[in-house]
Every structure is written in structure tokens, then in C-alpha cells.
């Protein structure tokens, strides 16, 4: 099987806008004076603080944990003093509890770094280290990784796939991670393969990242059971099910989990964090954040302590060259718009985009011309124009019969529509209203 130009049906190639930061080096000099570390940065139960106001803490020291099955501990990203434990509005628009720590600038470590041979560690020890490090999915919703990596005895995994596609425009944090730390990617993949009892691993990278592909291939040249796959640059190639389909040919419905089809996927930066946790006992306290877009004065890739306020990162990039018309955390297609810069970064913050008015302004919607471009690009094979019509008419149950809930909300349909119709927005509205109706009926 050729491992070049792999792809899935549907999708669309768009201007990737990665030139802002694609060739920027990693800036490791940023040190905030204060961090605001949320205790709920993951799917599952929020953490309870394990520190109190006035406590001295060190980098990597646990400051929050939960006894719930699905959760992930939180660690300090600086050394210093706990000043407050308070509520604040986070980047998801919800209020959450944060631990406010004033940095002493010393970056004293609260853990002892190791250099262990993971092949000599039991699966139980590996999973415990992943859990204690607080690792969550860094490319998506933040599901606790130790739960995802716990394989059921009756499940057979045939392939492990690391997702290095980074298909969202603007973002380059995963790309830089792959270029700088390829051995961590390979090592993390091998650890996951050990956990899954699997002897075949793949890393999928979009073919607009030739430098990263070359570096990874060189790092894996002696690995007979690991392949680096150049997948076609096309959105949403980074969606887990689309990437699995491109590499293995397996089609996984939204009702299925990938491991039911013998595949375990994970974001590549998450795999690198696994390597750090298992081999070196390093908890997740920092991550690369891409500061980018037409409104920021100096776009950068920054190694950021988790809990840094957005405004501190903007100041570090020398502010704005023009007033941002739209601020988005994550990618422009599936990210979340922000209304201020007071929110802190969390484990899943891979990038912040600052768009000027020209880049952010959308043309007014016009009547549908029935061109079916939205149908052609839908990676699920849905009929977005008819789903929007059902939504506008309030026929949410009719939309459900047309597989409304299979939509992954990638936004490709809205992007290609020549009439600028808000297709995905109408679909999301229909989903919300359908759930409300179902709750009302009990």
C-alpha cells in the first residue's frame, strides 16, 4: 500500500494561512508573572484544589485532583505562591474555579525527572504515570488519556494511529512539535502500541508539512512496524474517523468507537506528553501555543505555562497591529470565539487567532442556488442544504431522519457555499432544539 497522498471522500482544500508562523522557531523565553490555572480542563469531573491560599508550590506539583473515574489532575506550571482560589470566565464561556499563582521566576521543579526504559514497565505502571501526569487529548475536547488508553481484554487493536494532520488553518503547534521532537513522537507511539498489544503503528501528517514528514521518517527509519503516512492536505483530514479511513480504509460511523474496528487513535502532541510522563515522569504543565492571524503584530509559536492569560501572550507578541475584529481559540473552522483576553490557556489551547476586519467579515447570505457543493464536500455524505431547510422550518425530527446527528460540525459546507448560507450553524441549531424537545418529552 502506498503511504502517500492518502485521503477520504469529501472535504475541501482551503488556504491554510499557516505562513504566519510555519517557519517561526519555538520561543521558550516567555514567563508570566501570574498564572490562573483552571481546575476543570478536561471532559469529566472537575478537580478539587489540593492547595490553599498562601501555599508555596513548585512546577509540576499537583494542585487539583478528583476521585471521579473520569477526570485528570492539574499541576502548577510555575513555582511561586498561591494568591487566590476563585471563579473566573474561561475560554469556553463558562465560569470555573482557578488557582491563581504568583510566579517567583525560579521555576523550581516539584518532581524528580527520571530516564526509564518503558519496555521494562508494566501496563499498570504506564497507565498510572499517564494519569498522574494529567494528560488529556491535546487536539480535541480533552478526554483523559489514561481512560482512553485502558484497553478492554476482549478488544483487539490492529493499528495505532497518531494524528499529526493539523488540518485547521493557521495552527502550527503540532507541526513544530513534530519537527523538534520526533523521537518523542516515535517513543509515545511505541508506548501506546505496548498498551494496545499492537504491532503496527502509523503517524498521519498532511503533505503540506514536508519538513515534519522527512524528520519523522528519519527518526523512524529503524522501526520496521511504524510507518509515516503523507495524507492529502484537505480539511477535515484531522478528524479522527477521516484520518483512520484515509490510512486504513476502514469506515467508522459516529455510533462506533474506533477501537471497535481495531484502531486506536491519538493526537500526536498527546503521544509526546505520554512519552514525557512515562519515561521522564514529567507532568503536563506547558504546551506550544500558536499566536497568529492578521491582527497580531508578531505571530509566534510560544512554549506557554498552562494558565497564562491571553492578554499576557498578546503583550509578549508586541500587541496588535490593528484592532482584532474576531478572536478565536483553536482553529477558525471549529474553534471558539472570544469576547475578551482575560481567559487563561488550558491544556487544549493549541492556538489563538486574531483576525482583522477583512479576514473576519462574512458576506451576507443569499438564496440557495442548488449547486450541491455542500453535498460534494460533506465528509459524512449528508445533505446540508436540506438539513438547513428542515432547521429553518422547525422540522427538527425531520432533520433527525436525515441523519442530523451524524454531522461532525466541521463547517466545510458553510465554507464552500457560494451563497454564503450558514449551513452548519443551522444544523447545530437543529441539534440543540431536537435535544431540548427530547428532554421536554422525558
SVG drawing of the C-alpha trace seen along z (x, -y; Angstrom):
<svg xmlns="http://www.w3.org/2000/svg" viewBox="-43 -49 60 60">
<polyline fill="none" stroke="black" stroke-width="0.4" points="0.0,0.0 1.3,-3.5 1.6,-5.7 1.5,-9.0 -1.5,-11.2 -3.9,-9.2 -7.3,-10.7 -11.1,-10.3 -14.2,-11.1 -15.3,-14.7 -13.6,-17.5 -12.0,-20.6 -8.6,-22.2 -8.6,-25.7 -5.9,-28.4 -4.2,-27.2 -2.9,-30.6 0.0,-28.8 2.6,-31.1 2.2,-33.5 4.0,-31.0 5.0,-28.0 8.7,-29.0 8.7,-30.6 11.1,-29.0 9.8,-27.9 10.0,-30.7 10.9,-29.3 11.6,-32.6 8.1,-33.6 7.5,-33.6 4.3,-35.0 4.2,-36.8 0.9,-35.3 -1.0,-32.2 -4.7,-31.3 -4.9,-27.5 -8.4,-26.2 -9.3,-23.1 -11.6,-21.8 -9.6,-21.5 -11.0,-18.1 -14.0,-16.0 -15.3,-14.6 -15.4,-15.8 -13.7,-19.0 -10.8,-18.8 -10.9,-19.9 -8.0,-22.1 -5.2,-20.3 -3.6,-23.6 -4.8,-26.7 -4.1,-30.4 -0.6,-31.1 0.9,-27.8 4.3,-27.7 4.2,-25.5 6.7,-24.2 6.5,-23.4 4.7,-20.1 3.2,-20.0 -0.3,-18.7 -2.7,-21.5 -6.0,-19.8 -7.4,-16.3 -10.7,-14.3 -11.8,-10.9 -14.1,-10.5 -13.3,-7.8 -13.3,-10.3 -11.1,-13.2 -7.5,-14.3 -5.3,-16.0 -4.0,-19.5 -0.5,-20.7 1.2,-24.1 3.0,-25.4 5.2,-27.8 6.9,-27.9 5.6,-30.5 2.8,-31.3 -0.9,-30.6 -2.6,-34.0 -6.2,-33.2 -8.6,-30.4 -11.5,-32.0 -14.1,-31.7 -13.5,-33.3 -14.9,-33.0 -12.9,-30.5 -12.4,-30.3 -15.4,-28.0 -17.6,-30.8 -18.3,-29.0 -17.3,-30.0 -14.8,-27.7 -12.6,-27.6 -9.0,-28.6 -5.9,-28.6 -4.1,-31.9 -0.3,-31.6 2.3,-34.4 5.5,-33.1 8.8,-33.6 10.6,-33.3 12.8,-30.4 10.9,-27.5 11.8,-25.1 10.7,-21.6 8.2,-19.7 9.1,-16.3 12.2,-14.2 12.9,-13.6 13.6,-10.0 15.0,-8.3 13.2,-4.9 13.0,-2.2 9.3,-1.9 9.7,1.6 10.5,2.7 7.4,1.1 4.1,2.9 1.0,1.6 -0.4,0.7 2.6,-1.5 2.4,-3.2 -1.3,-4.0 -0.7,-5.3 2.0,-7.6 -0.2,-8.9 -3.0,-9.5 -0.7,-11.2 0.7,-13.5 -2.7,-14.8 -2.6,-14.1 -5.7,-14.7 -6.4,-14.8 -4.5,-17.9 -6.1,-18.1 -9.7,-18.0 -12.1,-18.1 -9.6,-17.0 -10.7,-13.5 -8.5,-12.0 -5.9,-9.9 -5.4,-7.2 -9.1,-6.2 -8.7,-6.1 -5.6,-4.0 -7.1,-1.4 -7.8,1.5 -10.5,4.0 -9.3,7.6 -11.8,8.6 -10.8,5.8 -8.2,6.5 -6.3,3.4 -4.7,3.9 -3.4,0.4 -2.4,-2.6 -2.6,-5.9 -1.1,-9.2 -2.9,-12.3 -0.4,-14.8 -2.6,-16.2 -3.3,-19.6 -5.8,-20.3 -7.2,-23.5 -5.9,-26.7 -3.5,-28.9 -2.4,-26.4 1.3,-25.2 1.9,-23.9 1.6,-20.2 3.8,-20.7 6.6,-22.4 6.3,-19.6 6.9,-17.0 9.9,-18.9 11.6,-19.5 10.8,-16.3 10.4,-13.4 11.8,-10.8 9.2,-11.7 6.5,-11.1 8.0,-7.7 8.5,-6.8 5.0,-7.8 3.6,-5.7 5.6,-2.7 4.3,-3.1 0.7,-3.2 1.4,-0.2 2.6,1.7 -0.6,0.7 -2.7,1.9 -0.8,5.1 -0.5,3.9 2.4,4.4 1.5,1.8 1.7,-2.0 1.1,-4.9 1.7,-8.7 -0.5,-10.6 0.7,-14.0 -0.7,-16.3 1.6,-16.6 1.9,-20.4 4.3,-19.6 7.1,-18.0 9.8,-19.1 8.0,-17.3 7.4,-14.2 11.0,-14.0 12.2,-14.4 9.7,-11.7 10.7,-9.3 14.3,-9.7 13.5,-9.2 11.5,-6.0 14.0,-4.6 14.9,-1.6 11.3,-0.9 10.0,1.9 6.5,1.7 6.0,-2.1 5.0,-4.0 4.9,-7.7 1.9,-8.5 1.7,-11.6 -2.1,-12.3 -3.6,-14.7 -3.9,-18.3 -7.6,-18.6 -10.0,-19.7 -11.2,-17.9 -8.3,-15.4 -7.5,-15.7 -10.9,-14.4 -10.0,-11.0 -12.5,-9.0 -11.5,-10.7 -7.8,-10.0 -8.4,-6.4 -10.4,-6.0 -7.6,-7.6 -4.8,-5.4 -6.6,-2.0 -9.7,-2.2 -11.9,-1.4 -15.1,-3.5 -16.2,-4.2 -19.7,-5.5 -20.4,-8.1 -22.2,-5.4 -19.0,-3.4 -15.7,-3.8 -12.6,-3.4 -11.4,-0.6 -14.5,1.4 -12.9,1.5 -9.5,2.4 -8.0,-1.1 -6.7,-3.3 -6.1,-7.0 -4.5,-9.8 -3.3,-13.3 0.5,-13.4 1.2,-16.1 -0.7,-13.9 1.6,-11.0 4.6,-13.2 3.2,-14.1 2.8,-10.4 6.5,-9.8 7.5,-12.6 5.2,-11.2 6.2,-7.6 9.9,-7.9 10.8,-11.1 7.9,-11.4 7.1,-14.9 3.6,-16.1 1.6,-18.2 2.3,-21.8 3.2,-23.6 2.3,-23.4 3.1,-25.1 0.6,-27.8 0.4,-29.4 -0.3,-33.1 -1.3,-34.1 -3.5,-36.0 -3.6,-39.3 -4.2,-41.5 -1.3,-40.4 1.9,-42.3 4.4,-39.5 3.0,-36.0 4.8,-33.4 4.9,-29.8 5.4,-30.0 6.1,-27.4 3.4,-28.5 2.8,-27.7 -0.8,-26.5 -2.9,-29.1 -1.4,-32.1 -3.9,-34.9 -4.4,-35.6 -3.6,-39.3 -0.2,-38.4 0.6,-36.4 -0.7,-39.3 1.7,-41.7 4.5,-39.3 3.8,-39.4 4.1,-43.2 0.3,-43.8 -1.9,-44.3 -1.0,-46.0 -4.7,-46.7 -7.8,-46.1 -8.8,-42.4 -12.3,-42.0 -12.5,-38.4 -10.5,-36.4 -10.7,-32.6 -9.3,-29.9 -8.4,-26.8 -8.9,-26.7 -11.1,-29.1 -13.4,-26.2 -14.2,-24.6 -12.7,-26.9 -14.5,-29.1 -14.8,-32.9 -13.7,-35.0 -15.0,-38.3 -12.1,-39.3 -8.5,-38.5 -8.8,-37.7 -9.3,-34.0 -6.4,-31.7 -4.9,-29.0 -5.7,-25.4 -4.3,-22.0 -6.2,-22.0 -5.2,-25.6 -3.2,-24.9 -3.6,-28.4 -5.2,-31.8 -6.1,-33.6 -6.5,-37.3 -8.3,-38.3 -8.7,-41.8 -12.0,-43.0 -11.2,-42.0 -10.4,-38.4 -13.3,-38.0 -16.1,-39.6 -18.5,-37.3 -20.7,-38.2 -24.4,-38.4 -26.4,-35.2 -28.2,-34.8 -30.8,-32.3 -29.6,-28.7 -28.8,-28.0 -29.0,-24.2 -25.4,-23.8 -24.8,-20.9 -21.3,-21.9 -22.1,-21.4 -23.1,-17.8 -19.9,-17.2 -17.6,-18.2 -19.5,-16.8 -17.1,-14.1 -20.1,-12.2 -22.2,-12.2 -25.0,-14.3 -27.3,-16.8 -26.5,-20.0 -28.8,-22.2 -31.8,-20.1 -30.8,-19.8 -30.7,-23.6 -34.1,-23.8 -35.5,-21.4 -33.9,-23.5 -35.3,-26.8 -38.8,-25.3 -38.5,-24.0 -38.8,-20.4 -36.1,-19.0 -37.4,-15.5 -37.4,-15.5 -33.8,-16.6 -33.0,-13.7 -34.4,-11.3 -31.9,-12.7 -29.1,-11.8 -28.7,-15.2 -26.8,-13.8 -24.1,-12.2 -22.9,-15.8 -19.4,-16.4 -19.9,-20.2 -16.7,-20.7 -18.1,-23.7 -16.9,-22.6 -20.4,-23.1 -20.7,-26.7 -17.2,-27.4 -17.8,-26.3 -21.3,-27.7 -21.3,-30.3 -24.4,-31.8 -22.8,-32.3 -25.5,-30.4 -24.9,-29.5 -25.4,-25.8 -23.5,-24.3 -25.0,-27.0 -28.5,-25.9 -27.5,-22.2 -26.1,-23.0 -29.3,-24.9 -31.4,-21.9 -29.4,-19.5 -29.8,-21.8 -33.6,-22.2 -34.0,-18.4 -32.3,-17.7 -34.5,-20.2 -37.6,-18.7 -36.5,-15.2 -35.7,-16.4 -39.1,-18.0 -40.8,-14.8 -38.6,-12.9"/>
</svg>
